[in-house]
Each structure stands twice: as C-alpha cells, then as structure tokens.
Amino acid sequence: MDIVYPKILKENLLFRAKILERAENDREYQEALKEACRKNRLFFFNVFLYTYDPRKEIKDIPFITYKFQDEELILWDAECATNSKDNLFEKTRDMGVTFCLGGNDLYDWLFSEQRVEIRWGSRKEQYVDTRGDMDCIFEKFRYMLRHFPNWLLPKGFSFNEHDNTMRLINPETGSIISGEATNDDFGRGGRKYRIRFDEFAFWECDENAWKACADATRCRTALSTPSGSGNKFAHLANENTEKIAKKTLHWTLHPEKSKGAYYLDPHGDQIPLGTVEEAFECWLIHRNEKAGSGLKGGVVRSLWYDAECERRTEKEIAEELDIDYLASGSPFYDLVELLKQKEWEYGVRANPTMEIPNGRYIKANIIEVQHKPKILERPDGWVRIFELPKKNHQYLVAADTAEGLPKGDECAAVLKDKWTLNTCAVIKGRMAPEDFAYKLFMLSKLFNECMAAPENNNHGYTTCRDFEELGGNLYYTRPANQAKHSLAVPKRGWTTDIRSRPEMLDISAENIRCHATELRDPDLISQCKTFVHNDKTGKPEGDGSFLDDCVIANAICDAVIRQYPFKPASSINKYKQVARDMKRVRNGGYSFAPR
C-alpha cells in the first residue's frame, strides 16, 4: 500500500487527523499503516512524528521534513548504519539534526525485525536524560513516543515499565535505546547497532571514548557544532579519509534561513543566490572568507543570517552558524588578516642559477664546499628556501628546539629579512639538538653569516652551545634591567619566560595584523591558525594536539629583530662590538675596582 502524504502544514494536519480517525477501530488499516512505515522511513517521519519548538506560539509541530533532511540526513544516516559505516555531521545550530537522528533510532527500535541496541552519549548526564527538559536526548524520545497512537507502540509497552532513566525497551522485540554520559570507557562492552556522540566537539575525553567504541559497533556517529580545531571531532571532520562518511548541514540548506541569500563580493556588491543549492555551493567555495567592512560573519549571507550576526559575538557566529573550526576556538591571531597570508607552493628550478619565482619555494640541503655554503636542491631537503640570500641584506634566524624523539614535538627555525620582515627560509622536523645546531649554522652561514637566536630552554641549551662552538653568530639574552657594571653573565640563546613569551607573541601578532610580514610557509601559516588562547592553562598555545613550534620560532624572530633591527652598513661594526661585550664577563678576574 503506497500512501502519499502532503508536506504543507495545514494539509498535513488534516491528513494525519483523517488517517488516525480511520485507523482507530480498523486493525487492518493499522497494519497497513505500519507496513507503509516499514517500506518508507520518510512516511513514518511525516505522518507520525512531532517536533517541539518553544519559540513558536504553537509549540507542538507535525514533523514535516525539508528536502535536505530527507536526503542529506535521514536516509543517508540510515544507509550508514546498514552499511556499517562510521559517519559525522558538522552542523549549524537548529537544523533539526537531533530530532532527525532520534526519529531514525525510534524507527529502528520499532520496526527492525532483529533486536537492535542503540547507545546515545553526551558530555554530561543531564544532557542525556533529565525528565521534563526537552533539551536532553531522552526527553525528545519520550515526546515523540507520547504522540504515537497506542496501536503504533510495541505490544505490551508501558511507559512506567519500559521507559527508564537513559533506557527505552521494546518488549516486543527486545530492542533497546540506552544513554550514557561521557567517560574514557564510553560504549565499551557489549555490541551495539550504532553509537551516537552528541555535541562531540565539547567532550573532554573525546579521543578515548571514540576509540573505546570501535569494537562495540560498526557505526559510530559524531554530531556537533564546532568548538575549536584541536578536538577529536574537528580532526575527524577535517581529515581526508575514507574511514568515516561526512555530511555538512549548513544554514544555507535550510529554506527558511536561506531566504534572500546573497554573496558579498570583494567590492561590497551583493550577488543574489537564487536557490538553496546555489547558496550552499557558494558557501562551500567561500567558507573561510570573512565579510570585513565592519560586518561580522562570512561573505555568504541572508536576511536571517544578517539578523543573527547583529545579536551574536564573532565566536558565537563561528560556532553556532558558520561551522568555523578556527574562529570558534579563541584564536590568538587575527584570522581576518591571517587568512590574507598567501601560502607559497613547492617548486623545482630548471637550473641552480635561476632565482626562485615569487610564490614558490624550493627544498634543499645546505652543504659546505671549499669552506663556503652551497645549496643542493633536493625534494627531501631539510630546509625550505623562499628567497635566495642577497648581498648587503641583513637576516636573522630564530629557532624552537625539541628533543628529537619520534613522537615528540618538532624542531623549527624561521629565517627573516630584517628589512622586509618576510620569511626567507624555514627548517622543520624531528632531529637531535646537535644536528639542529649544525643545520642552523649552515643556514646562518648561507644568509650572510646572520645572527641566530635558538630558544635555550631544555634541549635548546645543547643547540646553543654546539652552534657557538661551530663558530656561529649567536644571540645572547641579557638579564632584565641589567645595570651597566653588573656581574650577571648574558645567557646563550633566547630565553622564553613569563615576561618574554607574551611580549614576543604580541609582536608577531602586531606584524600580522599590520601586514608588516609575509609568513609564506604553509606549516607556519597553518600553525598560526590553530594557535589559540587556552582557557584551561591561561596562555596561548597550539590547540589540542596541534604543534606550535613554527609559531614560537617566528615570534622569537620578530622579537629579536625588534631588538636588532636593520641598520645601515656603517652601524654594523658597532653592533658586532656590542654583541662581543655582552658575552664578556665584567670584572671577571682578580682586579681591583678603580679608586
């Protein structure tokens, strides 16, 4: 029996009333309706499910699905479970995702011929099940069940007996929908048809919980609005992998929210976007672009979006509306300006006498030939060079040193032209401190024997010592507020402490904000995007498991150049003398002070 259902509100209400009246005392028709549900999942949604919206005058609303909910959400999600495929939904708030997935689970709980077990989890227990709170997951299940006619409920079902805290039981088939708060062992033990991770970006033990469920089910579902780029949800959403299926449910897909949609071009002109599909495709292309010109939010907009931006903060817009992982995570750098930084691309020169084209970099090793550094271009080279050294130009290289372990942080060095403040070379990778010192020495020697400022914390001490023993021009940290005749000895390398760290990061942020530097290096720019204010530690650092070695090296470089800026040739000798004086211990012998 193929029953056609209307999707206009008034007609849908009349249709529901008509079939319920007919089915009330007609068991044969009841079975026909059940069979129609089994054959067509969307029939079940549009004829028997209700949704709740406290913002509207009539709060109980027949669930009439939108096109994007039919194709991109309900049917696609069901197919993932059938095919035993993990899936993920990145979404704008208020797209009906939880109701749609809850409806899918009720459908399987009701109509599956075999016993199924479905688990829902959220970051706190009260978000899983709190009686009377429609914001929690299980109260949505109860709400939908209470709107069913009695004959649609499982045989023998009793709310008092089979509706427990975080547990719904189908007495007819034994199917169960259960709930659990987040924990390291979430979902571990037993077999589940599928496991849902609600608002997964906000889970504290996200990595362990995701792993724990791998053997318990073949279909894990992660759904969330974003909350920064350093959590497991963000990693899953942004990985290029075939291990998990993904859907993006942006507000442009919603026919009510996308009314009057338009694209704000670079000249400030509004380009109308006629259809939902056109608006969504345009947003995908310009996803990371910001409106600027005093406007909050992105360049794909609508009447609804403009109104929402007026009443929300930039972070709320990024998190609740724009599915913006970077801006939703308290970024340290100005993302509008940072996104203007161009990532240069790898290229190979036709011959070694050529200049490096603008917008390209080469990979090379630097070797010594007859006591002079030489560039040996190689695809596996340990240095990326964006500009070749120029005579009479002044450079500086700064470095963040790591231990060199296979699973540890990476060593990173950034070399800049003192006059332009543009990145000219970058070293990045895992290497021993002494190996890093040699590479820094060769890079410094190539670029006019420039000064190097490796961080001296921990393993940086070895790098600084070895660099100096090789004969490199090493930066020394002068103790703060050092008196003219102080006996305090300057320290090899750059010292990062509670005073210098915020200062050097602020200098680098100012250079980016004021367009004073070209970062160029893809890894450096990428790390700057994921460098955030960490609310837990109270300091800026890489978001989650993201590295920040290049960011620190770049910040040190900017800070040291602020101390030792570009100087005309006549002043260089004076600076070399100052550097030698810094290394010399005052009154270091057994001499007497003058009378």
C-alpha positions as CSV (number, residue, x, y, z in Angstrom):
1,M,0.0,0.0,0.0
2,D,1.6,3.2,-1.2
3,I,0.1,6.2,0.7
4,V,1.0,9.7,-0.5
5,Y,1.4,12.3,2.3
6,P,1.2,16.1,1.9
7,K,4.1,18.4,3.1
8,I,2.1,21.6,3.6
9,L,1.4,22.2,7.3
10,K,-2.4,22.6,7.1
11,E,-2.9,19.8,4.7
12,N,-0.6,17.6,6.6
13,L,-2.5,18.1,9.9
14,L,-5.8,17.3,8.1
15,F,-4.2,14.2,6.6
16,R,-2.9,13.0,10.0
17,A,-6.3,13.5,11.6
18,K,-8.1,11.7,8.8
19,I,-5.9,8.5,8.8
20,L,-5.9,8.4,12.7
21,E,-9.7,8.6,12.7
22,R,-10.0,5.8,10.1
23,A,-7.4,3.6,11.9
24,E,-8.9,3.9,15.4
25,N,-11.1,0.9,15.1
26,D,-9.7,-0.7,11.9
27,R,-6.9,-3.1,12.7
28,E,-6.4,-4.0,9.1
29,Y,-5.8,-0.3,8.3
30,Q,-3.5,0.0,11.3
31,E,-1.3,-2.9,9.9
32,A,-1.4,-1.2,6.5
33,L,0.0,2.0,8.0
34,K,2.7,0.1,9.9
35,E,3.7,-1.6,6.7
36,A,3.8,1.8,4.9
37,C,6.2,2.9,7.6
38,R,8.4,-0.1,7.2
39,K,8.6,0.4,3.5
40,N,9.2,4.2,3.7
41,R,11.1,5.7,6.5
42,L,10.1,9.2,5.4
43,F,6.4,8.3,5.6
44,F,6.9,7.4,9.3
45,F,8.5,10.9,9.9
46,N,5.9,13.0,8.0
47,V,2.8,11.2,9.3
48,F,3.6,10.1,12.9
49,L,6.4,12.2,14.3
50,Y,6.1,15.6,16.0
51,T,8.8,18.1,16.9
52,Y,8.8,20.7,19.6
53,D,9.7,24.4,19.3
54,P,9.2,26.6,22.5
55,R,9.8,29.8,20.5
56,K,6.6,29.4,18.5
57,E,3.0,30.1,19.6
58,I,2.0,26.5,18.7
59,K,4.9,24.5,20.2
60,D,3.9,21.0,19.1
61,I,4.5,20.9,15.4
62,P,4.0,18.0,13.0
63,F,7.4,16.8,11.8
64,I,7.4,17.8,8.1
65,T,10.8,17.2,6.7
66,Y,12.7,19.5,4.5
67,K,14.4,18.2,1.3
68,F,17.9,18.5,2.9
69,Q,16.7,16.5,5.9
70,D,15.3,13.7,3.7
71,E,18.4,13.2,1.5
72,E,21.4,14.5,3.5
73,L,20.3,13.5,6.9
74,I,17.6,10.8,7.5
75,L,18.1,8.4,4.5
76,W,21.9,8.9,4.4
77,D,22.2,8.2,8.1
78,A,20.2,5.1,7.9
79,E,22.3,3.9,4.9
80,C,25.5,4.4,7.0
81,A,24.1,2.0,9.7
82,T,23.0,-0.6,7.1
83,N,26.5,-0.4,5.5
84,S,28.3,-0.5,8.9
85,K,30.0,2.9,8.2
86,D,31.0,5.5,10.8
87,N,29.5,8.9,10.0
88,L,29.8,12.5,11.0
89,F,27.5,15.6,10.9
90,E,29.1,19.0,11.1
91,K,26.2,21.4,11.5
92,T,24.8,24.8,12.2
93,R,22.7,25.0,15.3
94,D,18.9,24.5,15.0
95,M,18.9,22.3,11.8
96,G,16.8,19.6,13.4
97,V,19.6,17.1,13.5
98,T,18.9,15.6,16.9
99,F,15.2,15.1,16.2
100,C,16.0,13.5,12.8
101,L,18.6,11.1,14.2
102,G,16.3,10.4,17.2
103,G,13.5,9.7,14.8
104,N,15.7,7.3,12.9
105,D,16.5,5.4,16.0
106,L,12.9,5.2,17.1
107,Y,12.1,3.8,13.6
108,D,14.8,1.1,14.0
109,W,13.6,0.4,17.6
110,L,10.0,0.0,16.4
111,F,10.3,-1.8,13.0
112,S,13.6,-3.7,12.9
113,E,12.9,-7.4,12.5
114,Q,16.0,-8.2,14.6
115,R,16.8,-6.9,18.1
116,V,18.9,-3.7,17.9
117,E,20.8,-1.8,20.6
118,I,21.5,1.9,20.1
119,R,23.5,4.0,22.5
120,W,23.4,7.8,22.8
121,G,26.1,9.8,24.7
122,S,26.7,13.4,25.6
123,R,29.2,15.3,27.6
124,K,27.1,15.4,30.8
125,E,24.4,13.1,32.2
126,Q,21.8,15.8,32.4
127,Y,22.1,16.4,28.6
128,V,21.4,12.7,28.1
129,D,18.3,12.4,30.3
130,T,16.6,14.9,32.5
131,R,12.9,14.4,32.9
132,G,10.9,17.4,31.6
133,D,13.8,19.0,29.9
134,M,13.3,19.0,26.1
135,D,16.9,19.9,25.6
136,C,18.0,16.5,26.6
137,I,18.1,13.5,24.3
138,F,15.7,11.0,26.0
139,E,13.0,13.6,26.7
140,K,12.9,14.0,22.9
141,F,12.3,10.3,22.6
142,R,9.5,10.4,25.2
143,Y,8.0,13.4,23.4
144,M,7.8,11.6,20.1
145,L,6.5,8.3,21.7
146,R,3.7,10.1,23.5
147,H,2.4,11.5,20.2
148,F,2.1,8.0,18.8
149,P,-1.3,6.3,18.6
150,N,-1.4,3.4,21.1
151,W,-1.6,0.8,18.3
152,L,1.8,2.1,16.9
153,L,3.6,1.4,20.2
154,P,5.2,-2.0,20.7
155,K,2.8,-4.7,22.1
156,G,3.0,-4.7,25.8
157,F,4.8,-1.4,26.0
158,S,4.2,0.6,29.3
159,F,5.8,4.0,30.0
160,N,6.1,3.1,33.7
161,E,7.8,-0.2,33.0
162,H,9.8,0.2,29.8
163,D,10.7,3.9,29.9
164,N,13.5,4.1,32.5
165,T,16.2,6.7,33.0
166,M,18.5,6.6,30.0
167,R,16.8,3.4,28.8
168,L,13.9,2.6,26.4
169,I,12.9,-1.0,26.0
170,N,10.8,-2.5,23.2
171,P,9.2,-5.5,25.0
172,E,8.0,-7.0,21.7
173,T,11.5,-7.3,20.1
174,G,13.9,-6.7,22.9
175,S,15.4,-3.6,21.1
176,I,17.0,-1.0,23.4
177,I,17.9,2.6,23.2
178,S,20.3,3.5,26.0
179,G,22.2,6.5,27.2
180,E,25.5,7.3,28.9
181,A,27.5,10.3,30.0
182,T,31.0,10.8,28.6
183,N,33.8,8.9,30.1
184,D,37.0,7.2,28.9
185,D,35.2,3.8,28.6
186,F,32.1,5.2,27.0
187,G,30.3,2.5,25.0
188,R,32.9,-0.2,25.8
189,G,31.5,-3.7,26.4
190,G,28.6,-5.4,24.5
191,R,27.6,-5.0,20.9
192,K,25.6,-2.1,19.6
193,Y,23.8,-1.5,16.3
194,R,25.1,2.1,16.4
195,I,26.5,4.6,18.9
196,R,25.8,8.3,18.8
197,F,28.2,11.0,20.1
198,D,26.1,14.1,20.7
199,E,27.9,17.6,20.6
200,F,31.1,15.6,20.3
201,A,33.3,18.7,19.9
202,F,32.7,19.5,23.6
203,W,33.6,16.1,25.1
204,E,36.7,16.2,27.4
205,C,37.6,12.5,26.9
206,D,36.7,12.5,23.2
207,E,39.8,10.6,21.9
208,N,39.5,7.7,24.4
209,A,35.7,7.5,24.0
210,W,35.9,7.3,20.2
211,K,38.5,4.5,20.4
212,A,36.6,2.6,23.1
213,C,33.6,2.2,20.8
214,A,35.5,0.9,17.8
215,D,34.9,-2.7,18.8
216,A,31.4,-2.2,20.2
217,T,29.8,-1.0,17.0
218,R,30.4,-0.8,13.2
219,C,28.6,2.6,13.1
220,R,29.8,5.5,15.3
221,T,28.0,8.8,14.6
222,A,29.7,12.0,15.6
223,L,27.5,15.1,15.5
224,S,28.3,18.6,16.7
225,T,28.7,22.3,16.1
226,P,32.4,23.1,16.2
227,S,34.4,24.2,19.2
228,G,37.9,24.9,18.1
229,S,40.2,22.9,15.9
230,G,42.1,20.8,18.4
231,N,39.5,18.2,19.4
232,K,38.7,14.8,18.0
233,F,35.5,16.0,16.3
234,A,37.5,18.7,14.4
235,H,40.1,16.1,13.5
236,L,37.5,13.7,12.1
237,A,35.7,16.5,10.2
238,N,38.9,17.8,8.6
239,E,40.7,14.6,7.8
240,N,40.8,13.4,4.3
241,T,39.9,9.8,5.0
242,E,37.6,7.2,3.6
243,K,37.1,5.7,7.1
244,I,34.3,8.0,8.0
245,A,31.4,9.4,5.9
246,K,30.7,13.1,6.4
247,K,27.8,15.5,5.8
248,T,27.8,19.3,6.3
249,L,24.5,20.7,7.3
250,H,25.0,24.5,7.0
251,W,22.2,27.0,7.4
252,T,22.2,27.7,3.6
253,L,20.5,24.3,3.2
254,H,17.5,25.4,5.3
255,P,14.8,27.0,3.1
256,E,13.6,29.4,5.8
257,K,17.1,30.5,6.9
258,S,18.4,31.0,3.3
259,K,15.6,33.3,2.1
260,G,17.1,36.3,0.4
261,A,20.6,34.6,0.3
262,Y,23.3,36.6,-1.3
263,Y,27.1,36.7,-1.8
264,L,29.0,39.7,-0.7
265,D,31.8,40.1,-3.3
266,P,35.2,41.8,-2.6
267,H,33.8,45.1,-3.9
268,G,31.0,45.1,-1.4
269,D,28.3,44.3,-4.0
270,Q,25.5,41.8,-3.1
271,I,25.2,39.0,-5.6
272,P,21.8,37.2,-5.2
273,L,21.8,33.5,-4.7
274,G,18.6,32.1,-6.2
275,T,18.3,28.6,-4.8
276,V,19.2,26.7,-1.6
277,E,21.7,24.6,-3.7
278,E,23.3,27.7,-5.2
279,A,23.7,29.3,-1.7
280,F,25.2,26.1,-0.2
281,E,27.7,25.7,-3.1
282,C,28.7,29.3,-2.9
283,W,29.3,28.9,0.9
284,L,31.5,25.9,0.3
285,I,33.7,27.9,-2.1
286,H,33.9,30.9,0.2
287,R,33.7,29.0,3.5
288,N,36.7,30.6,5.2
289,E,36.2,34.2,3.9
290,K,35.2,37.0,6.3
291,A,32.9,39.9,5.3
292,G,35.1,42.7,6.7
293,S,33.9,46.3,6.3
294,G,32.6,46.3,9.9
295,L,30.4,43.3,9.3
296,K,30.5,40.2,11.4
297,G,30.4,36.8,9.9
298,G,31.1,35.4,6.4
299,V,30.5,36.6,2.9
300,V,27.6,34.3,2.1
301,R,24.6,35.9,3.9
302,S,20.8,36.1,4.1
303,L,18.2,38.2,5.8
304,W,18.1,35.7,8.7
305,Y,21.9,35.5,8.9
306,D,22.3,39.3,9.0
307,A,19.8,39.5,11.9
308,E,21.6,36.7,13.8
309,C,25.0,38.4,13.3
310,E,23.6,41.6,14.8
311,R,22.9,39.8,18.1
312,R,25.8,37.4,18.3
313,T,29.5,37.7,19.0
314,E,32.1,36.6,16.4
315,K,32.8,33.4,18.3
316,E,29.1,32.6,18.5
317,I,28.7,33.1,14.8
318,A,31.7,30.9,14.1
319,E,30.4,28.1,16.4
320,E,26.6,28.3,16.0
321,L,26.2,29.4,12.4
322,D,29.3,29.2,10.2
323,I,30.8,25.8,11.2
324,D,34.1,27.6,11.5
325,Y,36.6,25.5,13.5
326,L,39.3,28.2,13.7
327,A,37.2,31.1,14.8
328,S,35.2,29.0,17.3
329,G,38.3,28.2,19.3
330,S,39.5,31.5,20.7
331,P,42.2,32.2,18.0
332,F,45.2,34.2,19.2
333,Y,45.9,35.8,15.8
334,D,43.5,38.0,13.8
335,L,42.0,35.4,11.5
336,V,40.7,38.0,9.0
337,E,44.3,39.2,8.5
338,L,45.9,35.8,8.8
339,L,43.6,34.4,6.1
340,K,45.1,37.0,3.7
341,Q,48.6,35.4,4.1
342,K,49.5,33.5,0.9
343,E,50.9,30.0,1.3
344,W,53.7,29.6,-1.2
345,E,53.9,26.4,-3.2
346,Y,56.8,24.0,-3.6
347,G,58.6,24.2,-7.0
348,V,61.8,22.9,-8.7
349,R,64.1,25.2,-10.5
350,A,65.2,24.3,-14.1
351,N,68.8,25.1,-13.1
352,P,70.6,26.2,-10.0
353,T,71.4,29.7,-11.3
354,M,67.8,30.7,-11.5
355,E,66.0,32.9,-9.0
356,I,63.2,31.4,-7.0
357,P,59.9,32.6,-8.6
358,N,57.7,34.7,-6.4
359,G,55.1,32.5,-4.7
360,R,57.3,29.4,-4.8
361,Y,59.8,27.8,-2.5
362,I,62.5,25.1,-3.0
363,K,63.6,22.3,-0.8
364,A,67.3,21.8,-0.3
365,N,70.3,20.7,1.8
366,I,73.0,23.2,2.6
367,I,76.5,21.7,2.3
368,E,80.0,23.1,2.6
369,V,82.2,23.3,-0.4
370,Q,85.7,24.8,0.0
371,H,84.6,26.4,3.3
372,K,81.6,28.0,1.6
373,P,77.9,27.1,1.9
374,K,76.2,25.7,-1.2
375,I,72.6,25.0,-1.9
376,L,71.9,21.4,-3.0
377,E,68.3,21.3,-4.2
378,R,66.6,18.0,-3.3
379,P,62.9,17.0,-2.9
380,D,63.7,15.7,0.6
381,G,65.9,18.7,1.6
382,W,65.8,19.8,5.2
383,V,65.3,23.5,4.5
384,R,62.6,25.3,2.6
385,I,64.0,28.4,0.9
386,F,61.6,31.2,-0.3
387,E,64.3,33.8,-1.2
388,L,67.9,33.3,-2.0
389,P,70.3,35.4,0.1
390,K,71.1,38.8,-1.2
391,K,74.4,40.8,-0.8
392,N,74.1,43.6,1.8
393,H,70.8,42.2,3.1
394,Q,70.6,41.6,6.8
395,Y,68.9,38.4,8.1
396,L,68.1,36.7,11.4
397,V,67.1,33.2,12.2
398,A,65.3,32.1,15.3
399,A,64.6,28.5,16.5
400,D,62.4,26.4,18.8
401,T,64.3,23.3,19.8
402,A,62.8,19.9,20.6
403,E,64.2,16.7,22.0
404,G,64.1,14.9,18.6
405,L,62.0,11.9,19.7
406,P,59.9,10.1,17.1
407,K,56.6,11.1,18.8
408,G,57.7,14.4,20.3
409,D,57.5,18.0,19.2
410,E,59.4,19.2,16.2
411,C,62.4,21.5,15.9
412,A,61.6,24.6,13.9
413,A,63.5,27.6,12.6
414,V,62.3,30.7,10.8
415,L,64.7,33.0,9.0
416,K,63.6,36.5,8.0
417,D,64.9,39.5,6.2
418,K,65.3,42.3,8.8
419,W,64.2,45.0,6.3
420,T,61.1,43.4,4.9
421,L,60.3,41.0,7.8
422,N,59.4,38.4,5.2
423,T,60.1,34.7,5.7
424,C,63.1,33.6,3.6
425,A,63.7,30.1,4.9
426,V,62.2,27.5,7.3
427,I,63.6,24.4,8.9
428,K,61.1,22.0,10.4
429,G,61.3,18.4,11.6
430,R,62.3,15.9,14.3
431,M,66.0,16.0,14.8
432,A,68.6,15.7,17.6
433,P,69.6,19.0,19.2
434,E,73.2,18.8,17.9
435,D,72.0,18.0,14.4
436,F,69.7,21.0,14.6
437,A,72.6,23.2,15.7
438,Y,74.6,22.2,12.6
439,K,71.7,22.9,10.3
440,L,71.2,26.3,11.9
441,F,74.9,27.1,11.5
442,M,74.8,26.2,7.8
443,L,71.6,28.3,7.2
444,S,73.1,31.2,9.1
445,K,76.3,31.0,7.2
446,L,74.5,30.9,3.8
447,F,72.5,34.0,4.7
448,N,75.4,36.4,5.2
449,E,76.5,34.8,8.5
450,C,73.5,36.2,10.2
451,M,72.7,36.1,13.9
452,A,70.8,33.0,15.2
453,A,68.6,33.0,18.3
454,P,67.7,29.5,19.3
455,E,65.5,29.1,22.3
456,N,67.7,28.0,25.2
457,N,65.1,26.2,27.3
458,N,65.7,22.4,28.0
459,H,67.3,20.8,24.9
460,G,67.9,24.3,23.4
461,Y,71.0,24.6,25.7
462,T,72.7,21.9,23.7
463,T,71.8,23.5,20.4
464,C,73.0,26.9,21.5
465,R,76.3,25.5,22.8
466,D,77.0,23.5,19.7
467,F,76.0,26.3,17.4
468,E,78.5,28.7,19.1
469,E,81.3,26.0,19.1
470,L,80.8,25.8,15.3
471,G,81.7,29.5,15.2
472,G,78.1,30.8,14.6
473,N,76.9,34.3,15.4
474,L,74.8,33.5,18.5
475,Y,72.3,35.7,20.1
476,Y,72.7,36.2,23.9
477,T,69.9,37.1,26.4
478,R,70.9,40.0,28.6
479,P,69.3,39.7,32.1
480,A,66.4,42.1,32.5
481,N,67.2,45.5,33.9
482,Q,70.9,44.7,33.9
483,A,73.0,47.5,35.4
484,K,75.9,48.9,33.5
485,H,78.6,47.3,35.7
486,S,76.6,44.2,36.6
487,L,78.4,40.9,37.1
488,A,75.5,39.0,35.6
489,V,76.5,36.9,32.6
490,P,74.4,37.0,29.5
491,K,72.9,33.7,28.6
492,R,73.4,31.8,25.3
493,G,70.3,31.9,23.1
494,W,66.8,33.3,23.6
495,T,65.2,32.8,27.0
496,T,61.5,32.3,26.9
497,D,59.9,33.2,30.3
498,I,56.7,34.7,31.7
499,R,57.9,38.1,30.6
500,S,59.3,37.4,27.2
501,R,56.7,34.9,25.9
502,P,53.7,37.2,25.9
503,E,55.8,40.1,24.5
504,M,57.3,38.1,21.6
505,L,53.8,36.7,20.7
506,D,52.3,40.2,20.8
507,I,55.0,41.5,18.4
508,S,54.3,38.7,16.0
509,A,50.5,39.3,16.2
510,E,51.1,43.0,15.6
511,N,53.2,42.2,12.5
512,I,50.4,40.0,11.1
513,R,47.7,42.5,11.9
514,C,49.5,45.4,10.3
515,H,50.5,43.5,7.1
516,A,54.2,44.0,8.1
517,T,55.3,40.5,7.3
518,E,54.8,37.7,4.7
519,L,54.7,34.4,6.5
520,R,54.7,32.3,3.2
521,D,55.5,28.9,4.8
522,P,52.4,26.6,4.7
523,D,53.2,25.0,8.0
524,L,53.8,28.3,9.7
525,I,50.5,29.7,8.5
526,S,48.7,26.5,9.4
527,Q,50.1,26.6,12.9
528,C,49.2,30.2,13.4
529,K,45.6,29.4,12.5
530,T,45.4,26.7,15.3
531,F,47.2,28.8,17.9
532,V,44.6,29.8,20.5
533,H,44.0,31.2,23.9
534,N,43.8,28.1,26.1
535,D,41.2,28.8,28.8
536,K,42.5,25.9,31.0
537,T,46.2,26.9,31.0
538,G,45.6,30.6,30.7
539,K,48.2,31.0,27.9
540,P,48.3,31.0,24.1
541,E,49.4,27.7,22.6
542,G,48.6,25.2,19.9
543,D,45.0,24.0,20.0
544,G,44.8,20.4,21.4
545,S,47.4,18.2,19.7
546,F,48.3,20.8,17.1
547,L,52.0,21.8,17.0
548,D,53.1,25.4,17.6
549,D,56.9,25.1,17.0
550,C,56.9,27.3,13.9
551,V,54.8,29.9,15.7
552,I,57.2,30.1,18.6
553,A,60.2,30.3,16.2
554,N,58.5,33.1,14.2
555,A,57.6,35.0,17.4
556,I,61.2,34.8,18.7
557,C,62.5,36.0,15.3
558,D,60.1,39.0,15.3
559,A,61.1,39.9,18.9
560,V,64.9,39.7,18.2
561,I,64.6,41.8,15.0
562,R,62.8,44.4,17.2
563,Q,65.9,44.4,19.4
564,Y,68.4,44.3,16.5
565,P,66.6,45.9,13.5
566,F,68.1,46.6,10.1
567,K,71.0,49.1,10.3
568,P,73.0,50.8,7.6
569,A,76.4,49.3,6.9
570,S,78.2,51.9,9.0
571,S,76.4,50.7,12.1
572,I,77.1,47.0,11.7
573,N,80.6,47.0,13.2
574,K,79.2,48.9,16.2
575,Y,76.6,46.1,16.7
576,K,79.2,43.4,16.4
577,Q,81.2,45.1,19.2
578,V,78.0,45.3,21.4
579,A,77.5,41.5,20.8
580,R,81.1,40.8,21.9
581,D,80.7,42.9,25.0
582,M,77.5,41.0,26.0
583,K,79.5,37.8,26.1
584,R,82.3,39.2,28.1
585,V,82.1,38.8,31.9
586,R,82.7,42.2,33.6
587,N,85.3,42.2,36.4
588,G,85.7,38.5,35.9
589,G,89.3,38.4,37.1
590,Y,91.0,39.3,40.4
591,S,91.3,43.0,39.5
592,F,90.6,45.9,41.9
593,A,87.9,48.4,41.3
594,P,89.3,51.9,40.4
595,R,89.8,54.3,43.3
